[in-house]
Amino acid sequence: MPSLIVTDPDQSAYISSSTFSARNQRELACQPGTLGKRLSAFAIAFYPAMACSKPDPNDPLDP
């Protein structure tokens, strides 16, 4: 189900950066989804990846 990420412009820029993508891969071993069109400085469309939505039973911080 498509979602909308709404936050301040600095956080939005970080979320759409290659640094954040690399961090997701390193820390989660997957990409939580893909970003769609930037709708404003505050909003980006987001399409969740089902493959990354499964809880990790070995991670105490993963609910």
Secondary structure as GFF3:
##gff-version 3
##sequence-region A 1 63
A	DSSP	beta_strand	3	6	.	.	.	ID=ss1
A	DSSP	alpha_helix	9	15	.	.	.	ID=ss2
A	DSSP	alpha_helix	18	28	.	.	.	ID=ss3
A	DSSP	beta_strand	33	38	.	.	.	ID=ss4
A	DSSP	beta_strand	43	48	.	.	.	ID=ss5
A	DSSP	three_ten_helix	50	52	.	.	.	ID=ss6
###
